[in-house]
Amino acid sequence: MADYELAQINIARFRLPADHVANRDFMAALDGVNAIAEASDGFVWRLTGEGNDATDVAVTDDPLVIPNMSVWRDLDALAAFVYRQPEHLSIMRRRKEWFDHIAVYQVLWWVPAGHRPTVAEGMARLAMLEAIGPGPEAFTFKQPFAAPDGTPALPVQDECA
């Protein structure tokens, strides 16, 4: 068993309230995509709110901002889901229909095995990435850092859209 696992948070800001008809396809896809994530090799944990997703979990004062936070065995496992899983990719390719552009919307970081990060922890890592750029405490797929135990992390060149 590895000493560290990979945590990630990404946020999005709906253009319209989540329950608006314009967001129907995104909302309808959540359960299926989340089930695929949970069945993926290397999946460890994901944040959920009152339902089977995290769309009701507040991360800022803006009710249109939603989080997605999860923990994975390593960078390769997360990248396989994010960039190579067809159902996830089909939703990601349509994200501009539902969400506003956010310059820094995702961050990755290593956590001790068994640790489940809080939303506050994730948002602090996102702020760190935005303030100082990628480093061992907050990084990206394209500029990853090895885990503290030496587990390597090679850059991911895949694209969602």
N, C-alpha and C positions, 0 to 999 in steps of 0.2 A: 504494500500500500504506500502510495506517495505521501510525503509530508505536507504537500501543498496542492490546492485545487485552484482553478481559475474562476474568478468572479467577474461578472459583467453587469453593467446597467446601461440601458439606453432609454432615452426619453423622446417623446414626440408630442407635438402640440396640434390637436385637432383644429381644422379650419372652422368647423361647426360643432355644436355639442355632440357627444358620442352617440346619443339616441336619435340624431337627425337621420332622415332617410338617405342622405348622401353617403353616410358611413355604414350602411347596411351590409355591403359585401365584406368590409373589413371586420365588423363585429361578428358576422356569421362565420367567418373563417377561424376565429380565435380558438374555439374548442378543438377543432381538428388539428390545427398547427401546433397547439400546445400538447396535444396527445402524441403527435409525431416527435416533438422535442423530448418528451418524457420517455419515449421508447427508443430514442437515439443512443447509440453507443457513446459512452462517456458522460451522459447527462447525470447530474447529481441532485439538483434542487432548483425550484423556481418560486418566485414571489407570487402569491395569490392574495386577493382581497376577499370581499364577501362572496364572490362567485368563483368560477374556475379560472379567472384571469386577474390582472392587476389594474384594470381600467378605473376602478374606484379608489385606488390608493393615491392619496394626495402627496405630491412631491414638492410643490410650490403653492403659492397663493392663487395661481391661475388654475381654475377647475378644468381647463381644456388640455392641460399637460398630463400625460400618462406615462408611467414607467413600465419597463420590462427588465426584470433583474433575475439572473440565474447563476448557478455554479456548475462548472463542468470539470471533468477529469483533467483536461489540458487544452491548450490552444488548438491543436489539431481537431479534437472532438467538437469544439464550438464552431470552428471554421467549416467543418463538414456539414453541420446543420445550417448555419447562416448562409453559406455561399453555394452549397451543392445540393440542398434538399429541395426538390421541385415545388412542393406546395408552399414552402416558405418563400422561395424565390418569386413565385407568381404574385404573392401579396406584396413583397418588397418592391417589385417593379411598378406597382401601382401606388406607392406611398404618397406621391405628389398629389394624387386625387384627394387624399384625406388630411394630409398634414402640412403645416407650414415648414419652411426651411429653418433649421437650427444649425448653426456653424459647428458646434461641438455637442454632439448628442449621445455619444457612446464612449465608455471607458472600460478598460480591462485592468484587473489587478489580481495578484496572488493572495490567497487566504490560507491559513492553516487548515489542513484537512478536518472536516467536521464543522467548521465555522460557517454560519449562515449570516451574511451581511445584512445590515439594516438599510432602509432607504436613506437615512441620514448619512450613513457611511458611503453609500454609492454616490449620493449627490456631492459629498465632500471630495470624493475622488474625481468626479466630473469637473468640479470647480478647480481642482489642482491641475488637471490636464489642460484646462482652458487657460489658466494663469501662467503655467511654466512649461507647458509642452510635455511630451512623453518622457517618462523616467521610470525607474524600477517600481515606484509606488502607484503609477497611473499611466497606462500606455494604450496603444492602439494595435489593431491587426497588422498594420503596415510597419509599425515601429514597436515590436514587442521586446520584452526583457525576460531573461531566464528567471525561473523561480528561485527563491532563496536557497533551496536545497540543490540547485544546479540543474534542475529539469530544463532542458533547452526550449526555446520558443523561436521558431523561424518566422520571418515575415510572411504574411499571407497576401498574395497578389490578386486573388479572385475579386470580382466586382459583383454587386447585386443587380445593377442595371446600367 
